[in-house]
Amino acid sequence: MAILKYYIGMDVGGTKIKASIISSAGDILGDIMVFDSKSKESKDNIINNFIFIMNELVTKNNMNAIKLSGIGMAFPGPFDYEKGISYIKGLNKYEHIYGINLKEELKQAIEKDIELKNNFERDFSLAFSNDGDLFSLGEYLKGYAKDSIRAICICIGTGVGSSFLERGRLIKEAANVPKEGWIYHTAYKEGIVDDYISARGILGISKNVESLKDIKEVRELYDLAMAGNYEAKKVFGEFGKRLREVMIPFFDKFKPDTFVIGGQISKSFIFFGEEISKECEDRKINLYISKDTSASTLKGVAMIFGGEACR
């Protein structure tokens, strides 16, 4: 029986960071903790915040008797995930760590925090990935993609993250998948997929409806739809048609047996899901809505340290 290892997992967002201790089996220890990201602050404050979060996780989960094997971070892009360098600029977040090697900075900060350092194995690892990849790996390890041969997983929020999995491995370079497995930059209508399959995509539709043109948040549309507002429901219906149009070419090429949707917008699936549900039914694709996107993303940390997650 394999000996369990333990890792710190962080889902790093522009406003909040969700974090937990993850076992190598993909189990979350205790609760997922939520912290302010401090993404608009100085480089030192951002680094110190990551160290603070690590200390909080170790303390709250009573990890002093267990050595941590690594840290896995889901980080927004643009980002060099292999080297650990952020290239985020002009997005009003993490501006002050542009071009900084976070892998080296964090290792140095841990070295200086003797108490925290003692909670790690001597040769601990630090790995970065995007949230879409970790979400799909978590869904394969512990979620709806578990028994799939080929799965497409997407997260719809401020943008759309995506990954293509074959027997639990991320497919990054292949004739039947977009580069890196990312659909967001694929040409669609007058722009790219990210412009339409996202929160701003939904709000873009609502701006063309007189009674809804001042809506600022998708949540407001959702509440109206829940109250029976016909026009709000129609907005979500149009969004659902666009999602179906976007996914058809990827279904044609990759031929998945499983399609998993996560992200904040997935909570509105009841109003936009009819078109994509029918498409998946016709193609005999198993369609699922993730129970907890953040939990799946954090569970995916266990997969990136397994060495078999990507090709």
Sequence and secondary structure as in RCSB ss.txt:
>XXXX:A:sequence
MAILKYYIGMDVGGTKIKASIISSAGDILGDIMVFDSKSKESKDNIINNFIFIMNELVTKNNMNAIKLSGIGMAF
PGPFDYEKGISYIKGLNKYEHIYGINLKEELKQAIEKDIELKNNFERDFSLAFSNDGDLFSLGEYLKGYAKDSIR
AICICIGTGVGSSFLERGRLIKEAANVPKEGWIYHTAYKEGIVDDYISARGILGISKNVESLKDIKEVRELYDLA
MAGNYEAKKVFGEFGKRLREVMIPFFDKFKPDTFVIGGQISKSFIFFGEEISKECEDRKINLYISKDTSASTLKG
VAMIFGGEACR
>XXXX:A:secstr
     EEEEEEE SSEEEEEEEETTS EEEEEEEEE  TTS HHHHHHHHHHHHHHHHHHTT TTS EEEEEEE 
 SSEETTTTEE   SSSSSGGGBT BHHHHHHHHHHH HHHHTTEEEEEEEEEE HHHHHHHHHHHHSTTTT SE
EEEEEESSSEEEEEEETTEE  S TTS GGG  TTSEETTEEHHHHSSHHHHHHHHTTSGGGTT   HHHHHHHH
HTT HHHHHHHHHHHHHHHHHHHHHHHHH  SEEEEESGGGGGHHHH HHHHHHHHHHT EEEE S HHHHHHHH
HHHHTTT SB 
